[in-house]
Amino acid sequence: MKMTISKEELIEEITEQLKALSLVADAKTTFKLSETLALFDLQFRLKCKLYELTQKDGETNG
């Protein structure tokens, strides 16, 4: 069974995941280096995907 998600739903889901990551980061006072790197990596990847999804079709950066 193939599940389809709209662009708007994906944007909403990524936004919610980024909010949840912020809550986790705020709730924990200390992190191991590997945990910090994993958190930053995940945030970066989600923000990049969100940026891609929210840009107008055909828009270029150069």
Secondary structure, DSSP 4 states (H G I P E B T S, - for coil): ------HHHHHHHHHHHHHHHHHHHHH-S---HHHHHHHHHHHHHHHHHHHHHHSPTT----
